[in-house]
């Protein structure tokens, strides 16, 4: 009996609701929707400049770029100098053991340079899989096997030779000074070093340079890298041959063999950056160019 009453009450309540909505329809119809104004976007910067602007992940590298411009260098000169400086002051991303992209616009052309890392010639399709064909992330993300043939040095020097105006000495000397004399660690850099201690200590090379036996780094501590300074000096003197051949290439190959990596001296010798046509679109009247 209760079920029947409930069954009766439900349709009755629906009818009552319908009558109520109908009686209020005209009143609701008269209510105008609120007018929402489009948000105003204010483009504002804390800095400005009439002859050039420099921005990077490290204040030291940014200062290097500014000095290059002040000394008559063009944007490519500044970018290359910043790239080498970042190898010293921002090694978690800007190191000469990696690679990158560069998009360049001059008064005559717009182009891009691809100098990302490349797979060593000894790489295999299944090198990051286990015996059952399952992907092992650690193999491609950590250690010797995950290393690609570095392109930063070749790409930066290619850009300097073709689109820059200054000498290798002028753009690399600031990075050498930072590595040799040291610099005051920024808080983010100190935090990065400390948080990666467990990873660094797995490898003798990174343990030697980026750890202090478990003692934390702190902001404003002086951090120097004399061995990196020596490598940069070889690049300054010999160009790309100072990195892709000779003692540096020998040391890279020896370390790869010791740790189970694949990069050989021939891989290093064969590395070449690639200049590519940019991709282009127009968005609301703005020309947008990006890496080809």
N, C-alpha and C positions, 0 to 999 in steps of 0.2 A: 504494500500500500504506500509505503514511504517512497519507493522508486517511482510509482505512478505520480505521486504528488510532486516529486522533484522534476519529473519529466514535464509536468504541467507548469511548474514555476519557471523553468528555463525559458520556454517560448513566451510566457507572459512578460518576463523581465526584458526580453529582447524587444517586444512590442512597446513597452514603456520607454525603453531607451530610444527607440526610433521616434516615438512621439516627442520626447524631450528634445532630441536633436533637430527635428523638424521645426519645433516651436522657436528654437534659437538660431535657426539657419540665417534668417534675415539680419539678425543682430551681428552675427559673426562675419557675414559677408561685407558689412559696412566697415569692418576694421581693416585699415590699410596696413600692409606689411611694412615693417621698419626699414628705413633706408640706411643701408650700410655703405659708407664711403670707402672707396679703394684706399688701401694703406699707402702713405707717402714714403717712398724709399729715399733716404738721405744718404748720398754718397759722400763720405767724409773720411779724411785721413789725417793722422797726427803729424805727418811729414809731407813736405812738398819739395819740388826741385824744378829748376828751369832747364837744366842741361843733361840730366840723367838721374836715374833711380836705381838703387841696388837693394835686393832683398834675398836673404838666404837663411838657412837653418842655424847659422852660427854668427854671432856678432863679430868674431874675428875674421871670418871669411868675408862678411859684408864690408868690413873696413878695408880689406885688401882690394875688393872690387872698386870701392870709392876712390882709393888712391890711384888705381890704374886709370880710371877716368880722369882724375885730376892731372895725371901726368901725360894726358893726350891720347890714351888708348881708346879704342872703340868698344862697343858692347861685347864683341866676341873676345877681345883681349881680356876684358873684365870677367866674362863668364869662364874662360879657361883658367885664369888666376884663381877665381873662386873655387872652381872644381878641384884644383890641386890643394888649396887651403883646406877645403872640407875633408880631404883625405887625412888631414892632421887633426882638425878640431871637431870633426863630426864623423868618426870612423864607423859608427853604427849604420850609416847609409852612404856617406860620400867617400868611399875609399877607392884606391887605385886597383884593388883586387876585384872590382865589380865592373859595371857598365852603365850605359845610360842613353838618353836621347837628347837631341838638340834641334830646336826649330829656330831658324835664322831669317830675319828680314833685313835686306839692305835696300838702298834706293833703286837697285836694278833687279833684284830677284827675291824670291821667297823659297826657301829650301829646308830640308831636314836631314840630319845625320843620325844614322842608327849605329850605335856602338855598344849594344847590349852584349852580354856574354854569349858565347856559342858552346855547343856541346863538344867535348873532346872527340877526336876521331875514333877512340876506342869505346865510345858509348854503344850500348845495345838497347834494343827495344824493351827488354824485360829486366833491366838492371835494377829497377826499384821494386820488383815483385819477389814474393817468396816462392817456394817450390810449388805451391798450390795456385799460383797466379794472383795472390792477393797483394794489393798495394801496401808498401811499408813506408809511411810518410817520413819517418826519421832519416831514411836513406837519401831522400831528395832534399832534405831541409837542414841537415846537420852533418858536419864532418867532410872528409876528403872527397867522397864519392859525389857529394852534392855540388862540388865546385865546377863552374863553367870556365872556359877560357876567357880571361878578363879583357875588357874592351876599353876601359876608361882612358888609359894612356894614349892608345892609338886614336881614339875618337877626339879627345881634347886637342892633341897635336895636329890632327888633320884639320880641325876647325881653325886653329891658330894659323897654320901654314896657308890655308886657302882664303880665309875671311878676316884674319887678324892683321895687325900692323906692327906689333911689338915682337921683341926677341924672346926666345925661351928663357933666357936669363931673367928678363924683366917680369915675366908672369909666374915663374917657378920659385924665384928667390924668396918671396914672402912666405911661401909654404915651408921652404927649407929652414928659414929663421924660426918659424913657429915650432917646427919639429925639434930643432937643435937646442934652442934656448928655452923651450917650454912655454906654456901659457896657463893662465889661471882657469881652472876647471869651472864651467858653468854648472848650476844646480842640476839641470836636466841630464847633463853628461855624467855627473857624479852618480846620480840615481840609476842611470842606465848601466854603468860599470858595476855598481853594487848589486843590482838585481840580476845580473847575468853571471855572477861569480861561479855558480855551480857548473854552468856550461863552459866558461873559460878554463876552469881548472882541469877539464877533460883532455885538453891539448896543451902540450908543453909550450908551443909558440904563443898562444893567447894567454896562457897562465903567466908566462914571463913578463908580458907587456901590460896586460890589463887587470892584473890582480896584485894585491900586496899581502899574500899569505893569509887572506881572510879578514884583513883589516880594511874597513870601509874607506873609500875616498870621500873627500868632503869639498864643498864649494870653496873656490879661491885657492885650492892647493895647486902647486905648480906641477904640470904633467908634461914630460918631455919624451921624445921618441928618437934617439940618435940613430938607430938602425934605419928607420924610415927616412930620416934626413939624408943618409948616405945613398939610399935608393933614389931619392928625388934628385940628388946631385948627379947621379949617373944619367938620369933622364935629361937633365938640363944640358949635360955635356954631349951626350950621344944621340939625343932624340929618342925615337921609339926603339932604336937598337939598344939603348941603355936599359930597356925593360924586357923586350921580347927576344933578345939574344944575350950572350955574354954571361957574366956571373949571376945576374938576377934570374935569368932563364934557367941556369944550372941549379940554382937553389930551389926554384919552384919545382922543377922536375924531381930533384932529390927528395923533397918533402912529400910530393905526391906518391913516389915509390914507397917511402917509409910508412905512409899512412893508408895506403890502399886507394889512392886517387888515380885519375886517368890522364891528367894533363901532361903532355910531353913537350920537349923543346920544339919539336916540329909543329905541334898545335899552336904554340906561341908565335913561331915564325910565320905561320900561314895566316894569322889573324889579320883581317882587314875590315875597317868600318865601311858602311855603305851609305852613300848619299841618295836620298829618295825624294821624289816629288811629293809635295805636301797634299793632304786632303783639304778640301775647301767647301764651305757652305756660306750662305748669307742668311743671317737671322735678324729679322726686323730692321733691316737696313745696315746691319753690322757685318763686315767681312770677317769670317772666322777661319783661321788656318791651323792645322794640327799635324801631328807626326804622320808621315806617309808610310 
